Amino acid sequence: DLINNSRDICIVGHKAPDGDCIGSAMALYGFLKRIGKNSTVCIDGTIPFNYRAYVNDDIIANEYDNKEFELLFILDCSDLERLGRFKDVFKNSKKSVCIDHHKTNESYADINIIDPSMSSTGELLYDILKAFGGKLTKEEAVYIYIAILTDTGRFSYSNTSSDTHRKVAELIDLGVEVAEIDN
């Protein structure tokens, strides 16, 4: 209901972004755009070199002008301090939703979707997007793959489950070019 009833939506990730932060933010941005929502992405920091080819810099805001948002998504961020220079966007949003996989998350949003059993925020977001809108686009699948790939240490960390691999298999079926991304 929050998504359906909001026009101006902001997506914010943590400062010094990694692949999970970037992939999750860009996947959610793509999904919201696809369903006709106006979204702004705010991330404090430079996109790492290995992910720059996948991110359109024009989408990511460099500054915050105190704009008010009807809905704020906070991704991969266990506390508000990690928002860096975009911390004030939280105060200027009517409703907030935090999607995260860190067990240290402080549950500071209006709605907190936190699951420490997930390998990454990207994996959790995958489940949410599938439940909300069905099939992902290839572009959304690529972003989710980047998120999962990063936070599983290329599928070598103990947080990598058989469910993680099944989801990645579905992403590959959607057209993710593993060899292209996994360099």
C-alpha positions as CSV (number, residue, x, y, z in Angstrom):
1,D,0.0,0.0,0.0
2,L,2.8,2.4,0.8
3,I,4.4,1.9,-2.6
4,N,1.0,2.2,-4.4
5,N,0.0,5.3,-2.5
6,S,3.3,7.2,-2.8
7,R,4.4,9.4,-5.6
8,D,7.9,10.7,-4.5
9,I,10.0,7.8,-3.2
10,C,13.6,7.9,-2.1
11,I,16.0,5.0,-1.9
12,V,19.1,5.5,0.3
13,G,22.0,3.2,0.9
14,H,25.0,3.3,3.3
15,K,28.0,5.5,2.8
16,A,31.1,3.9,1.1
17,P,28.8,1.7,-0.9
18,D,29.6,-1.9,-1.7
19,G,28.0,-4.2,-4.3
20,D,25.1,-5.2,-2.0
21,C,24.2,-1.6,-1.3
22,I,24.5,-0.5,-5.0
23,G,22.9,-3.7,-6.4
24,S,19.9,-3.5,-4.0
25,A,19.4,0.2,-4.6
26,M,19.5,0.0,-8.3
27,A,17.3,-3.1,-8.4
28,L,14.6,-1.4,-6.3
29,Y,15.0,1.8,-8.5
30,G,14.4,-0.3,-11.6
31,F,11.4,-2.0,-10.2
32,L,9.8,1.2,-9.0
33,K,10.4,2.9,-12.3
34,R,8.9,-0.1,-14.1
35,I,5.7,0.3,-12.1
36,G,5.5,4.0,-12.8
37,K,7.0,5.5,-9.6
38,N,9.2,8.6,-9.4
39,S,12.3,7.6,-7.4
40,T,15.5,9.3,-6.2
41,V,18.6,7.3,-5.2
42,C,20.9,8.7,-2.6
43,I,24.2,7.1,-1.8
44,D,27.1,8.8,-0.1
45,G,30.3,7.7,-1.7
46,T,31.9,6.7,-4.9
47,I,30.7,3.7,-6.9
48,P,33.5,1.1,-6.9
49,F,35.2,0.7,-10.2
50,N,34.0,-2.8,-10.9
51,Y,30.3,-1.7,-10.7
52,R,30.5,1.6,-12.5
53,A,29.6,0.0,-15.8
54,Y,26.2,-1.1,-14.3
55,V,25.2,2.3,-12.8
56,N,24.0,5.4,-14.5
57,D,25.5,8.2,-12.5
58,D,22.6,10.5,-13.5
59,I,20.3,8.4,-11.4
60,I,22.3,8.9,-8.1
61,A,21.9,12.2,-6.3
62,N,25.1,13.9,-5.3
63,E,23.5,16.3,-2.8
64,Y,20.4,16.5,-0.7
65,D,18.3,19.7,-0.9
66,N,15.9,18.9,2.0
67,K,13.2,17.6,-0.4
68,E,10.4,15.8,1.4
69,F,9.5,12.3,0.3
70,E,6.3,10.3,0.9
71,L,8.2,7.1,1.2
72,L,11.9,6.3,2.0
73,F,13.5,2.9,1.5
74,I,16.7,2.4,3.5
75,L,18.7,-0.5,2.2
76,D,21.6,-2.5,3.7
77,C,22.0,0.0,6.5
78,S,22.0,-1.1,10.2
79,D,21.8,2.4,11.6
80,L,21.0,6.0,10.5
81,E,24.6,7.2,10.9
82,R,25.7,5.0,8.0
83,L,23.6,7.2,5.7
84,G,26.3,9.8,5.8
85,R,25.4,13.1,4.2
86,F,21.9,11.7,3.4
87,K,21.0,11.2,7.0
88,D,18.5,14.1,7.0
89,V,16.4,12.5,4.3
90,F,15.1,10.2,7.1
91,K,13.6,13.2,9.0
92,N,12.1,14.6,5.8
93,S,10.2,11.4,4.8
94,K,6.6,10.6,5.9
95,K,7.1,6.9,6.0
96,S,10.3,4.7,6.1
97,V,11.0,1.1,5.3
98,C,14.3,-0.5,6.2
99,I,15.4,-3.7,4.3
100,D,18.5,-5.2,5.7
101,H,20.2,-8.5,6.6
102,H,22.5,-7.2,9.4
103,K,21.8,-8.7,12.9
104,T,23.0,-5.4,14.4
105,N,20.1,-3.5,12.7
106,E,18.5,-1.0,15.2
107,S,15.0,-1.3,13.7
108,Y,14.7,2.5,13.4
109,A,12.2,2.7,10.5
110,D,8.4,2.7,10.5
111,I,8.6,-0.8,8.8
112,N,11.7,-2.9,9.3
113,I,12.2,-6.0,7.1
114,I,15.3,-7.5,8.6
115,D,16.4,-11.1,8.1
116,P,19.9,-11.9,9.4
117,S,19.6,-15.4,7.9
118,M,19.8,-13.9,4.4
119,S,23.2,-13.7,2.7
120,S,22.6,-10.1,1.6
121,T,20.1,-7.3,1.4
122,G,19.9,-8.2,-2.3
123,E,18.7,-11.7,-1.5
124,L,16.1,-10.4,0.8
125,L,15.0,-7.8,-1.7
126,Y,14.8,-10.5,-4.4
127,D,12.1,-12.3,-2.3
128,I,10.2,-9.0,-1.7
129,L,10.2,-8.0,-5.3
130,K,9.1,-11.4,-6.5
131,A,6.3,-11.4,-3.9
132,F,5.2,-7.9,-5.0
133,G,5.6,-7.9,-8.7
134,G,6.3,-11.4,-10.0
135,K,9.1,-11.8,-12.6
136,L,12.1,-9.5,-12.5
137,T,13.6,-7.8,-15.6
138,K,17.1,-8.8,-16.7
139,E,18.5,-5.5,-15.5
140,E,16.9,-6.0,-12.0
141,A,18.3,-9.6,-12.0
142,V,21.8,-8.3,-12.8
143,Y,21.6,-5.9,-9.9
144,I,20.4,-8.5,-7.4
145,Y,23.1,-10.9,-8.6
146,I,25.8,-8.2,-8.0
147,A,24.4,-7.7,-4.5
148,I,24.4,-11.4,-3.6
149,L,27.8,-12.0,-5.3
150,T,29.4,-9.3,-3.2
151,D,28.0,-10.2,0.2
152,T,28.6,-13.9,-0.2
153,G,32.3,-13.4,-1.1
154,R,31.6,-14.9,-4.5
155,F,29.5,-17.6,-2.8
156,S,32.4,-18.7,-0.5
157,Y,31.1,-17.3,2.9
158,S,29.1,-19.3,5.3
159,N,26.0,-17.1,4.7
160,T,25.6,-18.7,1.3
161,S,22.8,-21.2,1.5
162,S,21.2,-23.6,-0.9
163,D,18.3,-21.1,-1.1
164,T,20.9,-18.5,-2.2
165,H,22.0,-20.7,-5.0
166,R,18.5,-21.5,-6.1
167,K,17.7,-17.8,-6.3
168,V,20.9,-17.1,-8.2
169,A,20.0,-19.9,-10.7
170,E,16.7,-18.1,-11.3
171,L,18.7,-14.9,-11.9
172,I,20.9,-16.6,-14.4
173,D,17.7,-18.0,-16.1
174,L,16.6,-14.3,-16.5
175,G,19.7,-13.6,-18.5
176,V,22.5,-12.7,-16.0
177,E,25.8,-13.1,-17.7
178,V,27.8,-14.6,-14.8
179,A,31.2,-14.5,-16.6
180,E,30.7,-10.8,-17.5
181,I,30.0,-9.7,-14.0
182,D,32.2,-12.1,-12.0
183,N,35.5,-10.6,-13.1
